[in-house]
Each structure stands twice: as structure tokens, then as C-alpha cells.
Amino acid sequence: MFQSQQNMCLPIVYLNGKTMPFEDAKISPLDRGFIFGDGVYEVIPYYQGRGLRAREHLVRLQQSMDELYMTNPYSIAEWEAIIHDLIKQNGGGNVAVYIQVTRGVAKREFAPPQGLTPTVFLMANLLPTPKPEIYANGISAVSIDDNRWLRCQIKSTALLGAVLLKHESLLEGADEAVLFREGYLTESTASNIAIVKNGVILCVPTDNLLLAGITYVLMMELAKKAGMPLEVRRVLRREVKSADEIWILSSTKEVVPIVKLDGKPVGHGAKAGLPGEKFKQMLQLFQDYKRDLPAVQAALAAS
Ligand SMILES: Cc1ncc(COP(=O)(O)O)c(C=O)c1O
């Protein structure tokens, strides 16, 4: 399998009803996605054609479009057929499928015109699963005030707030940002956050201040099934600062431990600054879950 120009994505992409080489995919500069960030997106992991919670991602895509008063051009079954075809044309393997739907092309004015044809773009990337050393050593993060907009439940392509926060965390020499709004934990720039305190996994309730991550929900289900104590409630900044463990979760990262926060090791005693025991248990639960992913879906089997 080779990658397209400058390794930007796998060679075949989907644009507005057709698959084509990446180099042939052309979009108007008047596309409202380009002009206003007026669009939504999803990133769905596929393992050998098997989607990890693909339906849930497609349902969230619908919810994001509903929030933007956009009409979804495809049914879930149609999306699945497009995705499976794209994966097949790129030679299969473990890939992250990126879907972007924008409101379409129009004269530049704020009011969204009625009846535009949405622009639909899909590409696939090799799944950037974290390297073993990330799981073994963890990552670092800094606390930053969450100054994004108040509609973070929408998976919108307008991501400048998150881009700047990520940039600021890198400028501070950390790998990621742990975000707080009015003293309470929200999430990270492109992942959710859970902490472990006194043996209990603490998860933040999902509202307009953060994205309801598919991985976050899956983690809660896995924890409950395995009998790991878990609580969903608001989490104070000082609770994060004194947490035994901090995890970030997303579809491409799954679960990764933050071992250093604001320059200080996370956790206590001899184990401070090391990935925790609950993290290791959760990582194993994810690996077991992935091994048992439902069989390849009909669209793929039939192709
Ligand atoms: C802001 C934000 N929060 C959380 C997540 C994690 O969501 P998911 O688990 O569905 O990938 C993402 C993923 O991109 C994100 O951008």
C-alpha cells in the first residue's frame, strides 16, 4: 500500500459521489467549509474492514448535522457502503476513515442558503495507533482554561479553538492540554478525559461543553462490565491535580495515560509518574474488545 502526495492520506478518496485518486479531488474555494468552517466531520477506526462502533459515529454525524440545520445526504446503510468501498479500494488494513460534510458551495454570505448540495469528502489514513512506548511511558499535559465556544457537543470542522489550545500546550513543552472551564474539567483538545481517584474512575457528564466521545462511552461500558467502580459527575481542577491516574480517550488513541501534569508526576508514592494499574486494566479491556469486533458487515461481505 502506498500513500499519496506527501503522505497526506491513502491514495483513493471519495468526493461527491465518486472515488478518485487524491490528486483529482478538487473543491471550490467558495465551499462554505473552506470559507466559514461550516461543516461537520467524523473519524472512524476500521480494523480489517470491521468498524469500531461505526454506527455510533454515523449517528453522531447525523446529530452534528441536525445541530447545523443540515440535511444528511445519506442513510446509515449508504454511508457504510461508501466507507467499505473506500477501504477496499485502498487495499484494506487498519485505517481511520475521515468523513467531512460541508453545507456546500455558495456566494459568501453568512446566512446559509436553502437547498445547497452538501460537499461530501472521505479519505482514509493508516490508523495512527499509539506506539508501545506511549502506553509504557505515558504522555505529558498542561492545564489550560477552555476558551472554546459553547457548542462543543457538535463535531464541527470549525476547530480553531482546539488548534490554538493544542499549539499552546506544545509551546509549553507538553504533549496535550487538560482543559478546565470555571474550575471544572471538560476534556482535551481532541480527546475526552477520565481520572482515577481512590480506585474510582471519574467521568465528566457530557453536555454542550464537550464532545460525547464514542470511546468515552465505550470505556464506561467496558468498566461497568468488568466491575470497575465508575462515577459520572463534574470533576474539580484540584481533583485532577491530585488524581491517582489521568487518561485521555479517543477513537485513534483509544486510552493513553497522562503521567505528568503541569510538570509534576501524576499519582502518588513509588508509582507516581508511571501508567497506573487501572489504565493497564482498561487498555487490556480495549484490546479484548477489538479482538471480538462484530464480523465484517454485510456491505463488505457482499462486495
Ligand atoms: C474535542 C474532542 N473530544 C473528544 C473526542 C473523542 O471522541 P471519539 O472517542 O468519538 O473519537 C474527540 C475526537 O476527535 C474530540 O475532537
The ligand as an SDF file (V2000), in Angstrom:
LIG
                    3D

 16 16  0  0  0  0  0  0  0  0999 V2000
  -12.9010   17.5520   21.2880 C   0  0  0  0  0  0  0  0  0  0  0  0
  -12.9430   16.0680   21.2460 C   0  0  0  0  0  0  0  0  0  0  0  0
  -13.3260   15.3950   22.3370 N   0  0  0  0  0  0  0  0  0  0  0  0
  -13.3730   14.0530   22.3640 C   0  0  0  0  0  0  0  0  0  0  0  0
  -13.0130   13.3080   21.2500 C   0  0  0  0  0  0  0  0  0  0  0  0
  -13.0580   11.8170   21.2990 C   0  0  0  0  0  0  0  0  0  0  0  0
  -14.1450   11.3400   20.5540 O   0  0  0  0  0  0  0  0  0  0  0  0
  -14.1770    9.8890   19.9570 P   0  0  0  0  0  0  0  0  0  0  0  0
  -13.9370    8.9290   21.0730 O   0  0  0  0  0  0  0  0  0  0  0  0
  -15.5460    9.7440   19.4180 O   0  0  0  0  0  0  0  0  0  0  0  0
  -13.1170    9.7950   18.9140 O   0  0  0  0  0  0  0  0  0  0  0  0
  -12.6180   13.9620   20.0760 C   0  0  0  0  0  0  0  0  0  0  0  0
  -12.2580   13.2160   18.8920 C   0  0  0  0  0  0  0  0  0  0  0  0
  -11.8840   13.7420   17.8740 O   0  0  0  0  0  0  0  0  0  0  0  0
  -12.5870   15.3820   20.0760 C   0  0  0  0  0  0  0  0  0  0  0  0
  -12.2110   16.0740   18.9740 O   0  0  0  0  0  0  0  0  0  0  0  0
  1  2  1  0
  2  3  1  0
  2 15  2  0
  3  4  2  0
  4  5  1  0
  5  6  1  0
  5 12  2  0
  6  7  1  0
  7  8  1  0
  8  9  2  0
  8 10  1  0
  8 11  1  0
 12 13  1  0
 12 15  1  0
 13 14  2  0
 15 16  1  0
M  END
$$$$
